[in-house]
């Protein structure tokens, strides 16, 4: 993730921009609707964006032209569903490219597609599946954070592989090599991000329990009362 400026060929940059654009536009519409119809959730929306910005700003050098770090997109995916994160992730990546030299403008489409689109959808899918199977909330949050991070780097590996295929084994061979290198740093980071996600939601239950319940983030199917929120935070 955070593929640097000039790493991808111009044609591939254009393709990734085109692939990400519909998701970003839809996400922008969803953000506007969320703010308009549920103004009480503005602070949670800001928290989701801040979490993505802060965690994805922790940069560890990795494969040439890229870096390893947490992504933080699982928080917003659980709270507001993945479309919102497509737009918010784009904003985060623009600020990081301009202010922190993380990623680039020409590679913005590729970075958005991996971190702000694929990552949130994979993480949210795991969260929903865990919920349907009756799994504990903590496990769902862990899986959302863990898999949103890990899937981002799987996509990044293939993006780099398309740009730099292996002379003998082609795109798949190159992707295998990129995945192997990323795995050394990214699997431990994904586990750490999953644990951090559980701690963050425990805190959010204490300060914004009713809002989380209204968003459908609760234990089981029974709606808890405000008096029960502190107890939920300790599970």
VENFENQUI-V107061 format. One record per pair of residues at least 12 apart in sequence whose C-alpha atoms are under 10 Angstrom apart, sorted by the first residue. I is the first residue (numbers start at 1). J is the second residue. Records with the same first field share a line. If there is no record, write none. Layout:
I->J + J
This chain:
1->56 + 62 + 63 + 65 + 66 + 67 + 68 + 69 + 70 + 71 + 102 + 103 + 110 + 111 + 112 + 113 + 114 + 115 + 149 + 152 + 153 + 154 + 155 + 156 + 157 + 159 + 160 + 182
2->56 + 57 + 59 + 65 + 66 + 67 + 68 + 69 + 93 + 96 + 97 + 101 + 102 + 103 + 104 + 107 + 108 + 110 + 111 + 112 + 114 + 115 + 153 + 156
3->63 + 64 + 65 + 66 + 67 + 102 + 103 + 104 + 105 + 106 + 107 + 108 + 110 + 111 + 156 + 159 + 160
4->64 + 65 + 66 + 67 + 97 + 101 + 102 + 103 + 104 + 105 + 106 + 107 + 108 + 111
5->65 + 66 + 97 + 101 + 102 + 103 + 104 + 105 + 106 + 107 + 108
6->65 + 103 + 104 + 105 + 106 + 107
7->64 + 65 + 66 + 103 + 104 + 106 + 107 + 160 + 163 + 164
8->65 + 106 + 107 + 110 + 159 + 160 + 162 + 163 + 164
9->106 + 107 + 162 + 163 + 164
10->106 + 107
12->106 + 107 + 109 + 110 + 159 + 162 + 163
13->105 + 106 + 107 + 108 + 109 + 110 + 111 + 159 + 163
14->106 + 107 + 108 + 109 + 110
15->109 + 110
16->106 + 107 + 108 + 109 + 110 + 111 + 112 + 113 + 114 + 159
17->106 + 107 + 108 + 109 + 110 + 111 + 112 + 113
18->109 + 110 + 113
19->109 + 110 + 112 + 113
20->86 + 87 + 90 + 108 + 109 + 110 + 111 + 112 + 113 + 114 + 116 + 117 + 118
21->86 + 87 + 109 + 112 + 113
22->86
23->82 + 83 + 84 + 85 + 86 + 87 + 112 + 113 + 116 + 117
24->83 + 84 + 85 + 86 + 87 + 88 + 89 + 90 + 91 + 109 + 112 + 113 + 116 + 117
25->83 + 84 + 86 + 87
26->83 + 84 + 86 + 87
27->81 + 82 + 83 + 84 + 85 + 86 + 87 + 88 + 89 + 90 + 117
28->83 + 84 + 85 + 86 + 87 + 88
29->83 + 84 + 87
30->80 + 81 + 82 + 83 + 84 + 85 + 86 + 87
31->45 + 80 + 83 + 84 + 85 + 86 + 87 + 88
32->84
34->80 + 84
38->211
40->211
41->79 + 80 + 208 + 211 + 212 + 214 + 215
43->208
44->75 + 76 + 79 + 80 + 204 + 208 + 211 + 212
45->75 + 76 + 79 + 80 + 84 + 85 + 88
46->76 + 88
47->75 + 76 + 204
48->72 + 73 + 74 + 75 + 76 + 77 + 78 + 79 + 80 + 84 + 85 + 88 + 89
49->72 + 73 + 75 + 76 + 84 + 85 + 88 + 89 + 91 + 92
50->72 + 73 + 76 + 88 + 92
51->71 + 72 + 73 + 74 + 75 + 76 + 197 + 200
52->70 + 71 + 72 + 73 + 74 + 75 + 76 + 85 + 88 + 89 + 92 + 93 + 115 + 116
53->70 + 71 + 72 + 73 + 88 + 89 + 91 + 92 + 93 + 95 + 96
54->70 + 71 + 72 + 92
55->69 + 70 + 71 + 72 + 73 + 193
56->68 + 69 + 70 + 71 + 72 + 73 + 89 + 92 + 93 + 96 + 102 + 115 + 149
57->69 + 70 + 71 + 72 + 92 + 93 + 96 + 100 + 102
58->70 + 71 + 102
59->102
60->185 + 186
61->185
62->178 + 181 + 182 + 184 + 185 + 186
63->157 + 160 + 177 + 178 + 179 + 181 + 182
64->160 + 178
65->103 + 160
66->102 + 103 + 156 + 157 + 160 + 182
67->102 + 103 + 153 + 182 + 185 + 186
68->149 + 153 + 182 + 183 + 184 + 185 + 186 + 189
69->149 + 153 + 185 + 186 + 189 + 190 + 193
70->115 + 145 + 146 + 148 + 149 + 150 + 152 + 186 + 188 + 189 + 190 + 191 + 192 + 193 + 194
71->89 + 115 + 116 + 119 + 120 + 145 + 146 + 148 + 149 + 150 + 152 + 153 + 189 + 190 + 193
72->89 + 115 + 116 + 119 + 120 + 144 + 145 + 146 + 148 + 149 + 190 + 193 + 194 + 196 + 197
73->85 + 86 + 88 + 89 + 115 + 116 + 117 + 119 + 120 + 121 + 123 + 124 + 144 + 145 + 148 + 149 + 152
74->116 + 119 + 120 + 121 + 122 + 123 + 124 + 127 + 141 + 142 + 143 + 144 + 145 + 146 + 147 + 148 + 149 + 193 + 194 + 197
75->120 + 123 + 124 + 141 + 144 + 145 + 148 + 194 + 197 + 198 + 200 + 201
76->88 + 89 + 120 + 124 + 145
77->116 + 117 + 119 + 120 + 121 + 122 + 123 + 124 + 125 + 127 + 144 + 145 + 148
78->120 + 121 + 123 + 124 + 125 + 127 + 128 + 140 + 141 + 144 + 145 + 212 + 215 + 216 + 217
79->124 + 201 + 211 + 212 + 213 + 214 + 215 + 216 + 217
80->124 + 215 + 216
81->120 + 121 + 123 + 124 + 125 + 215
82->116 + 117 + 118 + 119 + 120 + 121 + 122 + 123 + 124 + 125
83->116 + 117 + 120 + 121
84->116 + 117 + 120
85->112 + 115 + 116 + 117 + 119 + 120 + 121
86->112 + 113 + 114 + 115 + 116 + 117 + 118 + 119 + 120 + 121
87->112 + 116 + 117
88->112 + 116
89->111 + 112 + 113 + 115 + 116 + 117 + 120
90->108 + 109 + 111 + 112 + 113 + 115 + 116 + 117
91->112 + 116
92->112 + 116
93->105 + 108 + 109 + 111 + 112 + 115 + 116
94->108 + 112
110->155 + 156 + 159 + 160
111->152 + 155 + 156 + 159
112->152
113->152 + 155 + 156
114->148 + 149 + 151 + 152 + 153 + 154 + 155 + 156 + 157 + 159
115->148 + 149 + 150 + 151 + 152 + 153 + 155 + 156
116->148 + 152
117->148 + 152
118->148 + 149 + 151 + 152 + 153 + 154 + 155
119->144 + 145 + 146 + 147 + 148 + 149 + 150 + 151 + 152 + 153 + 154 + 155
120->144 + 145 + 147 + 148 + 149 + 151 + 152
121->144 + 147 + 148 + 151
122->143 + 144 + 145 + 146 + 147 + 148 + 149 + 150 + 151 + 152
123->140 + 141 + 142 + 143 + 144 + 145 + 146 + 147 + 148 + 149 + 150 + 151 + 152
124->140 + 141 + 143 + 144 + 145 + 147 + 148
125->140 + 143 + 144 + 147 + 148
126->139 + 140 + 141 + 142 + 143 + 144 + 145 + 146 + 147 + 148
127->139 + 140 + 141 + 142 + 143 + 144 + 145 + 147
128->140 + 141 + 144
129->143
130->143 + 144
131->217 + 218 + 219 + 220 + 221
132->220
134->219 + 220 + 221
135->219 + 220
136->218 + 219 + 220 + 235
137->198 + 201 + 217 + 218 + 219 + 220 + 232 + 235
138->194 + 195 + 197 + 198 + 199 + 201 + 202 + 219 + 235
139->194 + 195 + 198
140->194 + 198
141->194 + 195 + 196 + 197 + 198 + 199 + 200 + 201 + 217
142->190 + 191 + 192 + 193 + 194 + 195 + 196 + 197 + 198 + 199
143->190 + 191 + 193 + 194 + 195 + 197 + 198
144->193 + 194 + 197
145->190 + 191 + 192 + 193 + 194 + 195 + 196 + 197 + 198
146->186 + 187 + 188 + 189 + 190 + 191 + 192 + 193 + 194 + 195 + 196 + 197
147->187 + 190 + 191 + 193 + 194
148->190 + 193 + 194
149->186 + 187 + 189 + 190 + 191 + 193 + 194
150->182 + 183 + 186 + 187 + 188 + 189 + 190 + 191
151->190
153->178 + 179 + 182 + 183 + 186 + 187
154->175 + 176 + 178 + 179 + 182 + 183
155->175 + 179
156->175 + 178 + 179 + 182
157->171 + 172 + 174 + 175 + 176 + 177 + 178 + 179 + 180 + 181 + 182
158->171 + 172 + 174 + 175 + 176 + 178 + 179
159->171 + 175 + 178
160->174 + 175 + 178
161->173 + 174 + 175 + 176 + 177 + 178 + 179
162->174 + 175
198->233 + 235
199->233 + 234
200->233
201->217 + 233
202->229 + 230 + 231 + 232 + 233 + 234 + 235
203->230 + 233 + 234
204->233
205->217 + 218 + 229 + 230 + 231 + 232 + 233 + 234
206->229 + 230 + 231 + 232 + 233 + 234
207->229 + 230 + 233
208->226 + 229
209->224 + 225 + 226 + 227 + 228 + 229 + 230 + 232 + 233
210->223 + 224 + 225 + 226 + 229
212->229
213->225 + 226 + 229
218->232
219->232 + 235
